[in-house]
């Protein structure tokens, strides 16, 4: 067996292992994903993006065309995730660099549905993230302290909490506490600090991963939460995360995320290593 091709990339330092699989033959077991994402025994990443056709994905949504390039996304712990805004940008950048799509507009299939994407000459990518739906209010706890938050669905679940003070003061080495009734499948928790007109700072603890340098859907959730709390139907914000800066626009019907996408390395996974990790 030949080795398994990989590409390494990141979007505002939210990093991914990209596995090209146009014929849909790679089996992403939990153990393989965990090993790939491990920063000591693997390549190291926040998640894995398998590049395949929607027809090769058993749980692809029915409204995603079978011939569509599909982002089969897994968290670092091996769990399947519906959507990843930074991942879509890296995925689109890979498709473009590999000559699989033309520059400009394209559509990417995800478990949250089809996502229109635009690649730009400066290396940034804009993703139509779909509607950001506020569906409740709850609290997250960190270090025994409760933070009020807004529950937002961006194709995956979020709890965006405004912080009175600096987000730098929070210890996110331990997963925040949350309401398992409102979030039965876990939740991504954002801590948001307004720093001026149209400017936010954010840190995030992602389910199945831990604190990451950035979370694309999380930035959309953060902006949606701020707008909701301010009684606004739509608006645009610059969001600074530890890994960089993105621009988010939210309105009543959809949302967009614009930010960088970087491919930094490519190579081949050893075939024997891959095969040895074939079990769940």
C-alpha positions in Angstrom: 0.0 0.0 0.0 1.2 3.5 -0.9 1.4 6.1 1.8 -1.5 8.5 2.5 -1.2 12.0 1.1 -1.7 14.9 3.5 -1.6 18.7 3.5 -1.2 20.8 6.7 -3.0 24.2 6.9 -4.5 26.7 9.2 -7.0 29.5 9.4 -6.0 32.1 12.0 -3.9 29.4 13.6 -6.9 27.0 13.9 -4.9 24.1 12.3 -5.9 21.1 10.3 -4.6 18.0 8.6 -6.2 17.8 5.1 -6.5 14.3 3.6 -7.3 14.3 -0.1 -9.6 11.4 -0.8 -11.4 12.1 -4.1 -12.4 8.4 -4.5 -13.8 8.1 -1.0 -11.5 5.1 0.0 -10.0 6.4 3.3 -11.5 5.2 6.5 -11.2 7.8 9.2 -11.3 5.8 12.4 -11.4 7.6 15.7 -7.9 6.3 16.6 -6.5 7.5 13.3 -7.9 11.0 13.8 -6.7 11.2 17.4 -3.2 10.1 16.4 -3.0 12.5 13.5 -4.1 15.4 15.7 -1.8 14.5 18.6 1.1 17.0 18.7 3.6 14.4 20.0 2.7 11.1 18.2 1.2 12.6 15.1 1.3 15.7 12.9 -0.6 17.8 15.4 -3.9 19.6 14.6 -7.2 20.8 16.0 -9.0 18.6 13.4 -8.9 16.6 10.2 -10.5 17.6 6.9 -11.1 14.7 4.5 -11.6 16.0 0.9 -14.1 13.8 -0.9 -17.3 13.9 -2.8 -20.6 14.1 -0.9 -21.7 10.8 -2.5 -18.9 9.1 -0.5 -20.2 10.3 2.9 -22.9 8.2 4.4 -24.3 10.9 6.6 -24.1 13.8 4.1 -27.3 15.9 4.2 -29.8 15.0 1.5 -29.7 18.6 0.1 -26.0 18.4 -0.7 -25.4 17.3 -4.3 -23.6 14.0 -4.6 -20.9 15.4 -6.9 -20.2 18.3 -4.5 -16.8 18.5 -2.9 -17.5 17.6 0.8 -15.6 18.6 3.9 -15.7 15.5 6.1 -14.6 17.2 9.3 -13.5 15.5 12.5 -12.5 17.1 15.8 -9.2 16.2 17.4 -10.9 13.6 19.7 -12.2 11.8 16.6 -15.8 13.0 16.9 -17.7 14.1 13.9 -18.6 17.8 13.7 -21.3 19.5 11.6 -19.4 22.6 10.6 -16.1 24.5 10.9 -15.7 28.0 9.6 -11.9 28.1 9.6 -11.9 24.6 8.2 -14.0 25.6 5.2 -11.6 28.3 4.4 -8.6 25.9 4.5 -10.6 23.3 2.6 -11.4 25.8 -0.2 -7.8 27.0 -0.3 -6.8 23.3 -0.8 -9.3 22.8 -3.6 -8.0 26.0 -5.4 -4.3 25.1 -5.0 -4.9 21.5 -6.2 -6.7 22.8 -9.3 -10.0 21.1 -8.4 -11.9 24.4 -8.6 -11.5 27.7 -10.4 -10.7 31.0 -8.5 -13.7 32.9 -7.2 -17.0 31.4 -6.3 -17.6 27.8 -5.4 -19.8 25.7 -3.1 -18.6 23.3 -0.4 -20.7 20.5 1.1 -20.7 20.1 4.9 -22.9 18.3 7.4 -24.6 21.6 8.0 -25.5 21.9 4.3 -24.0 23.5 1.3 -21.8 26.6 1.9 -21.1 29.2 -0.8 -17.5 30.3 -0.7 -15.4 33.0 -2.5 -11.6 32.9 -2.7 -9.8 36.2 -3.0 -6.5 37.1 -4.7 -5.0 38.2 -1.4 -5.3 34.7 0.0 -8.4 35.4 2.2 -11.6 33.4 1.8 -15.2 34.4 2.5 -17.6 31.8 3.6 -21.4 32.1 3.6 -22.0 30.5 7.0 -25.8 30.3 6.8 -28.1 31.8 9.4 -26.9 32.3 12.9 -29.9 31.3 15.0 -30.3 32.5 18.6 -32.2 29.8 20.4 -31.9 30.6 24.1 -29.9 32.0 26.9 -27.8 30.1 29.5 -24.6 30.2 31.5 -21.1 28.8 31.4 -19.0 28.4 34.4 -15.2 28.8 34.6 -13.3 28.5 37.9 -16.5 28.6 39.9 -17.7 31.8 38.2 -20.8 31.9 36.1 -21.0 33.9 32.8 -24.3 34.7 31.1 -24.4 33.7 27.5 -26.5 33.5 24.3 -27.1 30.2 22.7 -26.5 30.3 18.9 -26.8 27.7 16.2 -24.3 28.2 13.4 -24.8 24.7 12.0 -23.2 23.6 15.3 -24.0 24.7 18.9 -22.4 27.7 20.6 -22.8 29.6 23.9 -21.3 33.1 23.5 -20.7 34.8 26.8 -19.9 38.5 27.2 -17.1 39.2 29.7 -16.9 42.2 31.9 -13.1 42.6 31.8 -10.4 41.0 29.8 -10.7 37.6 28.2 -7.0 37.1 29.0 -7.8 36.5 32.7 -9.8 33.3 32.1 -8.4 29.8 32.7 -9.7 27.6 29.8 -7.4 24.6 30.5 -10.5 23.0 32.0 -13.7 22.7 30.0 -16.3 25.2 31.0 -19.5 23.9 32.7 -22.7 24.2 30.7 -26.3 23.0 30.7 -26.4 19.5 29.2 -30.2 19.8 28.7 -29.9 22.8 26.4 -26.7 21.3 24.8 -27.2 17.5 24.8 -24.4 17.0 22.3 -21.9 19.4 23.9 -21.2 23.0 23.0 -18.5 25.4 21.9 -18.1 28.2 24.5 -17.0 31.6 23.5 -15.9 34.4 25.8 -16.3 37.8 24.2 -14.9 41.2 25.1 -16.1 44.3 23.3 -13.2 46.6 22.7 -14.7 49.4 20.7 -17.3 50.1 18.0 -17.5 47.1 15.7 -14.5 45.4 17.5 -14.5 42.3 19.6 -11.8 40.1 21.3 -12.6 36.4 21.8 -11.3 33.2 23.2 -13.0 29.8 22.7 -13.1 26.4 24.2 -14.2 24.0 21.5 -16.0 20.7 22.2 -13.9 17.7 21.5 -10.7 19.8 21.2 -10.1 22.3 24.1 -9.1 25.9 23.8 -8.1 26.7 20.2 -6.4 29.7 18.7 -9.5 30.5 16.7 -13.0 29.1 15.9 -14.8 30.4 12.7 -18.3 29.4 13.7 -17.5 30.8 17.1 -16.7 34.2 15.8 -20.0 34.3 14.0 -21.8 33.2 17.2 -20.0 35.9 19.1 -21.2 38.6 16.7 -24.7 37.2 16.6 -24.8 37.2 20.4 -23.6 40.8 20.7 -26.1 42.0 18.1 -28.9 40.1 19.9 -28.1 41.6 23.2 -28.1 45.0 21.6 -31.4 44.5 20.0 -29.9 44.7 16.5 -31.1 42.6 13.6 -27.7 42.7 11.8 -24.3 44.2 11.7 -20.6 43.7 11.0 -17.6 43.3 13.4 -13.9 42.7 13.3 -13.1 39.8 15.7 -9.6 39.4 17.1 -8.8 35.9 18.3 -5.4 34.6 19.6 -4.6 33.4 16.1 -5.4 36.5 14.2 -8.3 38.6 12.9 -11.5 37.9 10.9 -14.4 39.9 9.7 -17.9 38.7 10.4 -21.2 40.0 9.0 -24.6 38.8 10.4 -28.1 39.7 9.2 -31.5 38.2 9.5 -31.0 35.7 6.7 -27.4 34.6 6.7 -23.8 35.4 7.9 -20.4 35.6 6.3 -16.9 35.0 7.6 -13.8 36.4 5.9 -10.3 35.5 6.9 -7.0 34.0 5.9 -6.3 30.4 4.8 -2.8 29.1 4.8 -1.3 25.9 3.4 2.1 25.3 4.9 3.2 21.7 4.3 2.4 18.6 2.4 3.7 15.0 2.5 2.9 11.4 2.9 1.9 9.4 5.9 3.7 6.1 6.4 1.5 3.3 5.1 2.4 0.9 8.0 1.7 3.7 10.6 -1.8 4.3 9.0 -2.7 0.6 8.8 -1.6 0.0 12.5 -4.2 2.6 13.6 -7.1 1.1 11.6 -9.1 0.0 14.7 -11.6 2.1 16.6 
